[in-house]
Amino acid sequence: MSRLIIRKVAVLGAGVMGAQIAAHCANAGVPVVLFDLPAKEGDPNGIAKKAVDGLKKLEPAPLATKDRAQFIDVANYGSDLEQLRSCDLIIEAIAEKMEWKLDLYAKVAPFIRADAIFASNTSGLSIETLSAGMPAALRSRFCGIHFFNPPRYMALVELIATGSTDPATLDALESWLTTRLGKSIVHAKDTPNFVANRIGVFSILAVMHHTARLGLGFDEVDALTGPLIGRPKSATYRTADVVGLDTLAHVIGTMQATLPDDPWHAFYHSPDWLSALIAKGALGQKTKGGIFRKDGKAIVVLDLAKQDYRPSAGEVAPEVVAILKNRNPVDKFAQLRASSHPQAQFLWAIFRDVFHYCAFHLADIADNARDVDFAMRWGFGWAQGPFETWQAAGWQAVADAVKADIEAGAAMSAAPLPAWVFDGRQGVHEASGSWSATDAVLKPRSALPVYGRQLFPEQVLGETAPDAGETLWENEGVRLWNLPAKDARIGILSFKSKMHSIGDEVLDGVLEAVARAERDLDGLVIWHEAPFAVGANLQQVVEACKAAQFDMLEKTVAKFQQASMALKHAMVPTVAAVQGMALGGGCEFTMHATHRVLALESYVGLVEAGVGLIPAGGGCKEFALQAASLASRTAGGDVFPFIQNMFQTIAMATVSKSALQAVELGFAKASDDIVFNARELLHVALHRARALAESGYQPPLIQRAIPVAGRNGIATCEMMLINMREGGFISAWDYRVAKAAATALCGGEVDTNARVSEQWILDAERAQFVDLLKTEKTQQRIVHMLETGKPLRN
């Protein structure tokens, strides 16, 4: 298969989805032309321009850094269609109106190159019908491409082929989306709402039906249908508010209009209360009120019986909590079925009806059961897909219970379960593949080469786990291992601690792993599933503070510094493969590695100020080195202008909102690798370590003459702090902590432009760190963080 090269993308439609798809292409370094209608007044490109400006203000941010907006050009359909000729991929993302889309296709078709791919980001309209509305010459390169909102953060993209779509083109597009945009692909059949929305919206409708049937409150249902059953915190009704009640009603309406023969069609309508909220303009989060709303600081919820809002206080009955906490899914589901408690009956009912619906419609909507389960994981945030949940709960017992409920008239539909459900199987996922109801076979995973880059792909229940590698050495904190089939001489270091926090056992493990890598290997990669590391083990710190073991704590900090320096000055290259949070000490290890491979969604920062401390694992020292290097390129050689921004980054505990921003903040380098698909991190990191080793890698020398800002730098930082304190922006203790950071960054109480060694700065940051640890206010901050997960401003 030839590689698809996409140098430029066009997005047709500058609405919410179109603008954010354009933003994510720009994040990936792909230039975009964003089209919309010509503005009726002023700049003809005003509509698209306003959409790009709006991207910079949205939260969560569609742009990985605000400057990525420069890669989005604006255009209009009236005068700029010639620009389409330079685009390799055109994504249509206008409103969900078939006639509008077909009209636009007729307008743009003459300007689309014969080798370009054209795709519609429809969420449920027929791709075959859309394809029929364009010239025959374009149909082989046309498909559906359904991004989930928000496109930067939601992994799922559904690809929908027509009968005319060229399979090789679809494969090439899948490979590009997977690696370049970091997406997880599910192939959907051309049916209304495709896979994820079809099942997800039915699941919401089932919840609404059983909520009313059992007389439960919306807040009570959200307490039941969130993390307790492996769903997102927003559960059901809060999710509806976030999505938009009008958007939900539109999708329900699509199912009502296009699925007249569906056995569940009677339920494809918006409840009266939902229609009433929409009529009043209470559309959810975007109108600051829907099913839930804020009343001052309190959250209130719609009470249908009172026809008014009341305080939200949904609780799950203790006996139901006890059932849900049962780790044996077979017992759990048996207990839900047997319980007479309305909450348990509700949960069994919503699971039963979704199982029933998925089994009945599997052949209609998806190629196989794996695609259904991944669609619900990636599109709706379920911890397990519906088929996985059913299989874990005991396939045959659950199937018999669902059948009995159908026959008793208790289920939402009288449609029988398909015969394959009862053919003696134990589930739909096996080592050899997942069940395809269409072809009556087990379908293996895709063999596209792009998936070979995912050494540890996400799996469904029942699949064979990938090679776990060969353990070379381990202790309580880390495992040093390799993958002989990939590269036996590149070691992989994985932390085993909770949230990959860094305590004594991890520090010992890092030092030993570096020593073994120098002796026996060609390189070392630090990799494990997200988070990368959330910083020091604060529980160990608190216990040592209570026992007044400050000498021991100082030795631990010295060991931390030793481990950081070992990573930086190892005789073999060290590569940090970062995904998710890399905070505090995790950030310092990242900064000290030879090279970094970062997933786009990497949130990196020196956050010690939040617990009344400063970076002391070499973070201050690394910033001082960066400042000195930058100053050496200026005429005056003044260090402080560069220290100033770094000081603010530490004092404000700034965390990057993307890997690209981590580079801007100095936590990573422009030469580091940024990977959009986190599943490819290890593959890239192993290859990077190998390339460094093959290039004759030599570690950097330890610096002995670093120019520092010294006393004048500390004094200037202190003036900034005085203004912030007097203005009420920081507390007196914030001031004290920030001054300690300034002292370390500026090299301590030395003359301005004095030259000091790396060890000198390490000693300075360690001394400030331990001094702060001895204080009551810092200890209070640490304890508060452990107890609440939030910083204390004392």
C-alpha positions in Angstrom: 0.0 0.0 0.0 1.4 3.4 -1.0 1.6 6.0 1.7 -1.0 8.7 1.7 0.7 12.1 1.6 -1.5 15.0 2.9 0.2 18.3 2.6 -3.0 20.4 3.0 -6.5 19.9 4.2 -9.7 21.8 3.4 -12.6 21.9 5.9 -15.9 22.9 4.6 -18.0 24.5 7.3 -16.6 26.7 10.1 -19.2 25.7 12.8 -18.3 24.0 16.1 -17.1 20.8 14.6 -15.5 22.1 11.4 -13.4 24.7 13.1 -12.2 22.2 15.7 -11.3 19.6 13.1 -9.3 22.3 11.4 -7.7 23.1 14.7 -6.6 19.5 15.2 -5.1 19.2 11.7 -3.2 22.4 12.5 -2.0 20.8 15.8 -0.6 18.0 13.7 1.3 20.5 11.6 -1.0 20.1 8.5 -2.0 23.4 6.9 -5.7 23.9 6.6 -8.1 26.1 4.6 -11.3 26.6 6.6 -14.3 27.5 4.3 -17.7 29.0 5.1 -20.3 31.1 3.4 -19.3 34.6 2.3 -20.2 37.1 5.0 -23.1 39.4 4.1 -21.2 42.5 5.3 -17.5 43.4 5.7 -14.7 40.9 5.1 -16.1 38.1 2.8 -14.1 35.6 5.0 -15.5 37.1 8.2 -17.5 33.9 9.2 -14.5 31.6 9.0 -12.2 34.3 10.5 -14.5 34.6 13.5 -14.5 30.8 14.0 -10.6 30.8 14.0 -10.5 33.6 16.6 -13.0 31.7 18.7 -10.8 28.6 18.8 -8.3 30.6 21.0 -10.9 31.2 23.7 -12.6 27.7 23.9 -12.0 25.4 26.9 -10.9 22.7 26.7 -8.6 24.2 24.1 -8.9 22.9 20.6 -5.5 24.3 19.8 -2.5 22.6 21.4 -0.9 26.1 21.4 -2.5 29.3 20.4 0.1 29.9 17.6 -1.2 26.8 15.8 -4.0 29.1 14.5 -1.5 30.6 12.1 -1.7 27.3 10.0 -5.4 27.8 9.4 -6.3 30.0 6.4 -9.8 31.3 5.9 -11.8 31.2 2.8 -15.4 31.4 1.4 -17.4 29.5 -1.1 -18.1 32.6 -3.2 -14.6 33.5 -4.3 -12.0 31.0 -3.0 -13.0 27.6 -4.4 -9.8 27.5 -6.5 -7.9 26.9 -3.3 -9.4 23.4 -3.1 -7.2 22.3 -6.0 -4.2 22.4 -3.7 -5.9 20.3 -1.0 -5.2 16.5 -0.6 -8.1 15.9 1.8 -11.4 17.8 1.9 -13.6 17.3 4.9 -17.2 18.5 4.7 -18.6 19.5 8.1 -21.7 21.7 7.5 -25.1 21.3 9.2 -26.9 17.9 9.1 -29.2 18.8 6.2 -29.0 16.4 3.2 -30.1 19.1 0.7 -27.5 21.6 2.0 -24.7 19.0 1.7 -25.7 17.9 -1.8 -26.0 21.5 -2.9 -22.4 22.2 -1.6 -21.1 19.1 -3.3 -22.3 20.3 -6.6 -20.6 23.6 -6.1 -17.2 22.3 -5.0 -16.9 19.2 -7.1 -15.3 20.9 -10.2 -12.5 22.2 -8.0 -11.5 18.8 -6.3 -8.5 17.1 -7.8 -8.9 13.6 -9.1 -6.5 12.2 -6.6 -7.9 14.0 -3.5 -10.0 12.4 -0.9 -13.4 13.9 -0.1 -15.2 12.9 3.1 -18.3 14.0 5.0 -18.2 14.5 8.8 -21.9 13.7 9.1 -23.0 12.1 12.3 -25.8 10.0 10.8 -26.9 10.9 7.3 -26.6 8.2 4.6 -23.1 8.2 3.1 -24.4 6.3 0.0 -27.1 9.0 -0.6 -24.4 11.7 -0.3 -22.1 9.8 -2.7 -24.8 9.6 -5.3 -25.1 13.4 -5.3 -21.6 13.9 -6.6 -19.9 13.2 -10.0 -19.1 9.5 -10.6 -15.4 10.3 -10.9 -15.2 11.3 -7.3 -17.2 8.5 -5.7 -14.3 6.1 -5.4 -12.5 8.6 -3.1 -15.5 9.6 -1.0 -16.4 8.2 2.4 -17.9 9.2 5.8 -15.5 10.4 8.4 -17.3 11.0 11.7 -15.2 12.8 14.3 -16.4 12.9 17.9 -16.6 16.1 19.8 -14.3 17.7 20.8 -12.1 16.3 18.0 -8.7 17.0 19.7 -9.6 15.0 22.8 -12.0 12.3 21.6 -10.2 9.3 20.2 -13.0 7.9 18.1 -13.4 8.4 14.3 -15.9 6.3 12.5 -15.1 5.6 8.8 -18.0 4.7 6.6 -17.5 3.3 3.1 -20.0 3.3 0.3 -20.3 0.6 -2.4 -18.0 2.8 -4.6 -15.3 3.7 -2.1 -11.9 2.4 -3.1 -10.7 0.0 -0.3 -7.0 1.1 -0.7 -8.0 4.7 -0.3 -9.9 3.9 2.8 -7.0 2.0 4.2 -4.6 4.8 3.5 -6.9 7.3 5.2 -7.2 5.1 8.2 -3.5 4.8 8.5 -3.1 8.6 8.2 -5.8 9.3 10.8 -4.3 6.8 13.2 -0.7 8.1 13.2 -1.0 11.7 12.1 -4.1 12.8 14.0 -3.8 10.1 16.7 -7.3 8.6 16.1 -8.8 5.3 17.0 -10.8 4.0 14.0 -14.0 2.0 13.9 -15.5 1.0 10.6 -19.3 1.5 10.6 -21.9 0.4 8.2 -24.0 3.0 6.5 -26.9 3.0 8.9 -28.4 6.0 10.8 -26.2 7.3 13.5 -23.6 4.6 12.7 -22.2 2.7 15.7 -21.4 4.8 18.7 -24.3 7.2 18.5 -26.7 4.5 17.6 -26.0 2.5 20.7 -25.1 5.5 22.9 -28.4 7.3 22.2 -30.4 4.1 22.6 -28.6 3.6 26.0 -29.7 7.2 27.0 -33.3 6.4 25.8 -33.3 3.2 27.8 -32.1 5.2 30.9 -34.9 7.8 30.4 -37.5 5.1 30.0 -36.5 3.2 33.1 -36.0 6.4 35.1 -39.7 7.3 34.5 -40.9 3.7 34.9 -39.3 3.4 38.4 -39.9 7.0 39.5 -36.2 7.8 40.0 -34.7 11.3 40.2 -32.3 12.5 37.5 -29.5 13.1 40.1 -30.2 9.6 41.5 -29.8 8.0 38.1 -26.6 10.0 37.5 -25.2 8.6 40.7 -26.0 5.1 39.5 -24.8 5.5 35.9 -21.4 7.1 36.4 -18.1 5.6 37.7 -19.9 3.0 39.8 -20.7 1.1 36.5 -17.6 2.1 34.6 -19.0 5.2 32.9 -17.8 8.8 32.9 -18.5 11.1 35.9 -20.9 13.0 33.8 -23.0 9.8 33.8 -26.3 10.2 31.7 -28.2 13.4 32.3 -25.2 15.6 32.9 -23.7 14.2 29.7 -27.0 15.2 27.9 -26.5 18.8 29.3 -22.9 18.8 28.1 -23.8 17.6 24.6 -26.7 19.9 24.3 -30.3 18.9 24.8 -31.2 20.2 21.3 -28.4 18.1 19.8 -29.6 15.0 21.7 -33.1 15.6 20.5 -31.9 16.0 16.9 -30.1 12.7 17.0 -33.1 11.0 18.5 -35.2 12.6 15.7 -32.9 11.1 13.1 -33.5 7.6 14.5 -37.2 8.2 14.6 -37.4 9.4 11.0 -35.0 6.9 9.5 -35.6 3.7 11.4 -39.4 3.1 11.1 -39.1 -0.7 11.2 -36.8 -0.9 14.1 -38.3 -3.1 16.9 -37.5 -0.3 19.4 -39.0 2.5 17.3 -41.7 3.3 19.8 -38.9 4.6 22.1 -37.3 6.8 19.5 -38.8 10.1 20.7 -37.9 12.9 23.0 -39.7 12.8 26.4 -42.2 15.6 27.0 -40.0 17.1 29.7 -37.0 17.2 27.3 -39.1 18.9 24.6 -40.3 21.4 27.2 -36.8 22.3 28.2 -35.7 22.9 24.6 -38.8 25.0 24.0 -37.8 27.2 26.9 -34.2 27.6 25.6 -32.8 25.5 28.5 -30.4 23.5 26.3 -27.9 22.4 28.9 -24.3 23.6 29.6 -24.2 26.0 26.6 -27.2 28.0 28.0 -26.1 27.5 31.6 -29.1 25.4 32.5 -30.9 22.3 31.4 -31.5 19.2 33.4 -29.0 20.5 35.9 -28.0 24.1 36.5 -26.0 26.2 39.0 -27.9 28.2 41.6 -25.1 30.3 43.1 -22.5 27.7 44.2 -25.1 25.0 44.5 -26.1 22.5 41.8 -29.8 22.1 41.4 -31.7 19.4 39.3 -35.0 19.4 37.6 -37.7 17.6 39.7 -40.5 16.5 37.4 -42.9 15.9 40.2 -42.5 19.5 41.5 -42.0 21.0 38.0 -39.2 22.9 39.5 -35.5 22.7 40.5 -34.3 21.3 43.8 -30.9 20.7 45.3 -29.0 17.9 43.6 -28.3 15.1 46.2 -28.6 11.8 44.3 -27.4 8.9 46.4 -27.0 5.2 45.8 -28.5 2.9 48.4 -25.8 1.1 50.5 -27.1 -2.3 49.5 -26.8 -1.4 45.8 -23.3 0.0 46.3 -22.3 -3.3 47.9 -23.5 -5.2 44.8 -21.7 -2.9 42.5 -18.4 -3.2 44.4 -18.5 -7.0 44.0 -15.4 -7.7 41.8 -16.9 -10.8 40.4 -19.1 -9.7 37.5 -21.0 -13.0 37.4 -22.1 -12.6 41.0 -22.7 -8.9 40.5 -25.2 -9.3 37.7 -26.9 -12.2 39.4 -27.4 -10.0 42.5 -28.7 -7.1 40.4 -31.3 -9.4 38.7 -32.4 -10.9 42.1 -32.6 -7.7 44.1 -36.0 -6.0 44.7 -34.4 -2.6 45.2 -35.6 -0.1 42.5 -32.1 1.0 41.9 -30.8 -2.5 41.3 -33.9 -3.3 39.1 -33.1 -0.1 37.1 -29.4 -1.1 36.6 -30.3 -4.6 35.5 -32.9 -3.2 33.1 -30.6 -0.7 31.4 -27.9 -3.3 30.9 -30.4 -6.0 29.7 -31.9 -3.7 27.1 -28.6 -2.5 25.8 -27.3 -6.2 25.6 -30.6 -7.1 23.7 -30.3 -4.1 21.3 -26.6 -4.7 20.5 -27.0 -8.4 19.8 -30.1 -7.8 17.6 -28.4 -5.0 15.6 -24.8 -6.2 15.4 -25.2 -7.4 11.9 -26.8 -4.2 10.8 -24.4 -1.6 12.2 -20.9 -3.1 12.5 -18.5 -5.6 11.0 -17.8 -7.2 14.4 -18.4 -7.0 18.1 -14.9 -5.6 18.8 -15.9 -2.5 16.8 -19.0 -2.0 18.8 -17.1 -2.3 22.1 -14.4 0.0 21.1 -16.9 2.5 19.7 -18.5 2.8 23.1 -15.2 3.0 24.9 -13.7 5.6 22.6 -16.9 7.6 21.8 -18.7 7.5 25.1 -16.0 6.8 27.7 -17.3 3.4 28.9 -14.7 1.3 30.7 -16.0 -1.8 28.9 -18.1 -2.1 25.8 -21.6 -3.8 26.0 -20.4 -7.1 24.7 -17.4 -7.2 27.0 -19.6 -6.5 30.0 -22.0 -9.3 28.9 -19.2 -11.7 28.4 -17.6 -11.0 31.7 -21.0 -11.4 33.5 -21.4 -14.9 32.1 -22.6 -15.1 28.6 -25.1 -17.9 28.8 -26.6 -17.0 32.1 -27.2 -13.4 31.0 -28.5 -14.5 27.6 -31.0 -16.8 29.4 -32.1 -14.0 31.7 -32.5 -11.6 28.8 -34.6 -14.2 26.9 -36.8 -14.8 29.9 -37.4 -11.0 30.3 -38.3 -10.7 26.6 -40.7 -13.6 26.8 -42.3 -12.1 30.0 -42.8 -8.8 28.3 -40.4 -7.0 30.7 -37.9 -5.9 28.0 -38.3 -2.8 25.9 -38.8 -4.9 22.8 -40.3 -8.3 22.0 -37.8 -8.9 19.3 -36.0 -12.3 19.9 -32.3 -12.5 20.5 -30.4 -13.8 17.4 -29.9 -17.6 17.2 -26.1 -17.1 17.4 -26.4 -15.9 20.9 -27.4 -19.4 22.0 -25.0 -21.5 19.9 -23.0 -22.7 22.9 -20.6 -19.8 22.8 -19.0 -18.2 26.0 -18.9 -14.8 24.4 -18.1 -12.8 21.3 -14.4 -12.2 21.8 -11.7 -14.9 21.6 -8.0 -15.1 21.0 -8.6 -15.6 17.3 -10.9 -12.7 16.8 -14.3 -11.1 17.5 -17.7 -12.3 16.3 -19.1 -11.0 13.0 -22.8 -11.6 12.9 -22.8 -10.6 9.2 -20.3 -13.2 8.1 -20.8 -15.7 11.0 -17.1 -15.9 11.7 -14.5 -14.6 14.2 -12.8 -11.5 12.7 -9.1 -10.9 13.5 -7.8 -7.4 14.1 -6.8 -5.2 11.1 -3.5 -6.2 9.5 -2.7 -2.7 8.3 1.0 -2.0 8.9 0.2 1.1 10.9 -1.1 -1.1 13.8 2.3 -2.7 14.0 3.5 0.6 15.6 1.1 -0.1 18.6 3.2 -2.6 20.6 0.6 -2.7 23.4 -2.7 -1.9 21.6 -5.9 -1.4 23.6 -7.6 -4.8 24.0 -11.1 -6.1 24.5 -11.9 -8.8 27.0 -10.9 -12.3 25.7 -8.1 -11.2 23.4 -4.7 -12.7 23.9 -2.4 -10.2 25.7 0.6 -9.0 23.7 4.1 -10.1 24.6 4.9 -8.7 28.1 8.6 -8.8 27.4 11.5 -10.3 29.4 12.2 -9.0 32.9 15.9 -8.1 33.3 15.7 -6.9 36.9 13.1 -5.4 39.2 12.5 -4.2 42.7 9.3 -3.0 44.5 9.3 0.3 42.6 10.4 -0.5 39.0 10.7 -3.2 36.4 13.6 -3.2 33.9 12.7 -5.3 30.9 13.0 -5.6 27.1 11.2 -6.8 24.1 13.6 -9.3 22.4 11.4 -9.4 19.3 11.9 -5.7 18.8 15.3 -4.8 20.2 16.8 -6.9 23.0 19.5 -4.3 23.8 17.2 -1.4 24.5 16.0 -1.6 28.1 12.5 -0.4 29.1 12.1 1.0 32.6 8.5 1.0 34.0 7.5 2.3 37.4 5.2 0.1 39.5 4.1 2.6 42.1 0.6 4.0 42.4 0.2 6.8 39.8 3.9 6.2 39.2 4.8 8.4 42.1 8.5 8.6 42.9 9.6 7.2 46.3 12.8 5.6 47.6 12.1 2.3 45.9 11.7 4.1 42.5 14.8 6.2 43.0 16.8 3.0 43.9 15.3 1.4 40.8 16.3 4.2 38.5 19.9 4.2 39.7 20.2 0.5 39.3 18.5 0.5 35.9 20.9 3.1 34.6 23.9 1.2 35.9 22.7 -2.0 34.3 21.9 -0.2 31.0 25.4 1.2 30.9 26.9 -2.2 31.6 24.6 -4.5 29.5 22.5 -2.5 27.1 22.6 0.1 24.3 19.9 2.4 25.6 17.1 2.9 28.2 13.5 4.0 27.6 11.3 5.1 30.5 7.8 4.0 29.6 4.5 2.9 31.2 0.8 3.6 30.7 -0.3 7.1 31.7 0.3 9.0 33.9 4.1 9.2 33.4 4.7 10.2 37.0 2.8 12.5 39.4 5.9 13.5 41.4 7.4 12.6 44.7 5.6 10.1 47.0 4.1 12.7 49.4 2.9 10.1 51.9 6.5 9.1 52.5 7.4 12.8 52.9 4.6 13.4 55.4 5.6 10.4 57.5 9.3 11.5 57.6 8.2 15.1 58.6 6.1 13.8 61.4 9.1 11.8 62.7 11.3 14.9 62.2 13.6 12.8 60.0 14.9 15.8 58.1 18.4 14.5 57.7 16.9 11.4 56.0 14.7 13.6 53.8 17.8 15.6 52.7 19.5 12.3 51.8 16.4 11.3 49.8 16.5 14.6 47.9 20.2 14.1 47.2 19.3 10.6 45.9 16.6 12.2 43.7 19.2 14.6 42.2 21.6 11.7 41.8 18.9 9.7 39.8 18.1 12.7 37.6 21.8 13.3 36.9 22.2 9.6 36.2 19.6 9.8 33.5 21.2 12.9 32.0 24.8 11.7 32.1 24.4 8.0 31.5 26.9 6.5 29.0 23.9 5.2 27.0 21.0 7.3 25.7 18.0 7.6 27.9 14.6 8.4 26.4 11.5 9.5 28.4 8.3 8.3 26.7 5.7 10.6 28.3 1.9 10.5 28.2 -0.5 12.2 30.6 0.7 13.9 33.7 4.5 14.4 34.2 4.4 16.5 37.3 7.1 17.6 39.8 9.7 14.9 39.9 8.1 13.3 36.9 8.8 16.5 35.0 12.4 16.6 36.3 13.1 13.1 35.1 11.6 14.1 31.8 13.8 17.2 31.6 17.0 15.2 32.4 16.5 12.4 29.9 18.7 12.5 26.7 15.6 12.8 24.6 11.8 12.9 25.0 9.0 11.3 23.0 5.8 12.9 24.2 2.2 12.1 23.4 0.3 15.2 22.3 -1.8 15.0 25.5 1.1 15.3 27.9 0.6 17.7 30.8 4.0 18.5 32.1 4.9 20.9 34.9 7.0 21.7 38.0 4.1 21.9 40.5 5.9 21.8 43.8 4.8 25.3 44.7 1.3 23.9 45.1 2.5 22.0 48.2 4.7 24.7 49.5 8.0 23.4 48.0 10.3 24.1 45.1 11.7 21.7 42.4 14.7 20.0 44.0 15.3 17.0 41.7 17.3 19.2 39.3 14.4 21.2 37.8 15.7 24.6 38.9 19.2 23.6 37.8 17.9 22.7 34.3 16.1 26.0 33.9 19.3 27.8 35.1 21.2 25.9 32.4 18.7 26.8 29.7 18.8 30.5 30.7 22.6 30.5 30.5 22.5 28.9 27.1 19.9 31.4 25.8 21.8 34.3 27.3 25.0 33.2 25.6 23.4 34.0 22.2 22.6 37.6 23.1 24.8 40.6 22.8 24.8 41.4 26.5 24.8 37.9 27.8 22.4 38.8 30.6 20.9 35.8 32.2 18.0 37.3 34.1 15.6 38.1 31.2 15.4 34.4 30.6 15.2 33.5 34.3 12.2 35.7 34.7 9.8 33.6 32.6 11.1 30.4 34.1 10.7 31.8 37.6 7.0 32.6 36.8 6.5 29.1 35.5 7.8 27.6 38.8 6.2 30.1 41.1 2.8 29.7 39.4 3.1 25.9 39.2 2.3 26.2 35.4 1.5 22.9 33.7 1.5 22.6 30.0 -1.8 21.8 28.3 -0.1 19.9 25.5 3.3 18.5 24.5 3.6 21.5 22.2 3.2 23.8 25.1 5.7 21.8 27.1 8.3 22.7 24.5 7.3 26.4 24.8 7.6 26.3 28.6 11.1 24.7 28.5 10.1 21.2 29.8 11.0 19.7 26.5 13.0 20.7 23.4 12.0 21.6 19.9 14.1 18.6 18.7 12.0 16.1 20.8 9.4 13.9 19.2 5.7 14.6 19.6 3.5 11.6 18.9 -0.3 12.1 18.3 -1.2 8.5 19.0 -0.1 7.5 22.5 -0.2 3.8 21.6 2.8 4.5 19.3 4.9 6.0 22.1 7.0 3.0 22.9 7.6 2.1 19.3 8.9 5.6 18.6 11.0 5.7 21.8 12.7 2.4 21.1 13.6 3.5 17.6 14.8 6.9 18.9 17.0 5.2 21.5 18.4 2.8 18.9 19.1 5.7 16.5 21.0 7.6 19.3 23.0 4.6 20.2 23.9 3.9 16.5 25.0 7.5 16.1 27.8 7.0 18.7 26.0 8.7 21.6 28.1 10.5 24.2 26.5 12.1 27.2 26.8 15.9 27.8 29.6 17.0 30.1 28.7 18.2 33.6 28.9 22.0 33.4 31.3 23.8 35.8 31.0 27.4 34.8 27.3 28.4 34.5 26.6 32.2 34.6 23.8 32.8 37.1 21.6 35.9 38.0 22.8 35.8 41.6 21.7 38.4 44.2 20.4 40.9 41.7 18.3 38.3 40.1 16.8 37.2 43.4 16.1 40.9 44.3 14.3 41.5 41.0 12.2 38.4 41.5 11.4 39.6 45.0 10.2 43.0 43.7 7.7 41.1 41.5 6.6 39.1 44.5 6.1 42.2 46.6 3.8 43.7 44.0 1.8 40.4 43.8 1.5 40.1 47.5 0.4 43.7 48.0 -2.1 43.3 45.3 -3.6 40.3 47.0 -2.6 37.9 44.2 -0.5 35.7 46.5 -0.3 34.9 50.2 2.6 35.6 52.5 3.5 31.9 52.3 3.3 31.9 48.5 5.8 34.7 48.7 8.2 32.7 50.9 8.0 29.7 48.6 8.5 31.7 45.4 11.5 33.5 46.9 13.1 30.0 47.6 12.5 29.2 43.9 14.1 32.4 42.9 17.1 31.7 45.1 17.7 28.3 43.5 17.1 29.5 40.0 19.5 32.4 40.4 22.3 30.2 41.8 21.9 31.3 45.5 23.5 34.4 47.2 26.3 34.9 44.8 27.4 37.9 42.7 25.4 38.5 39.5 27.0 36.8 36.5 29.1 34.6 38.9 29.9 31.2 37.4 28.9 28.1 39.3 28.8 24.4 38.7 25.7 22.2 38.2 26.3 20.7 41.7 26.3 24.2 43.2 22.8 24.8 41.9 21.7 21.4 43.0 22.9 22.1 46.5 21.1 25.4 46.5 17.8 23.9 45.5 18.1 21.0 47.9 18.9 23.4 50.8 15.8 25.6 50.0 13.6 22.5 49.6 14.6 21.0 53.0 14.2 24.4 54.8 10.7 24.6 53.5 9.9 21.0 54.5 10.7 21.9 58.1 8.0 24.6 58.2 4.5 24.1 59.5 2.7 25.8 56.6 4.4 23.7 54.0 3.6 20.5 56.0 0.0 21.7 56.1 -0.1 22.1 52.3 1.3 18.7 51.8 -1.3 17.0 54.1 -4.1 19.0 52.5 -3.1 17.9 49.0 -3.0 14.3 50.2 -6.4 14.5 51.8 -8.3 16.6 49.2 -6.2 16.5 46.0 -6.3 20.3 45.9 -3.8 23.0 46.9 -4.1 24.9 50.1 -3.6 28.7 50.1 -2.5 29.2 53.7 
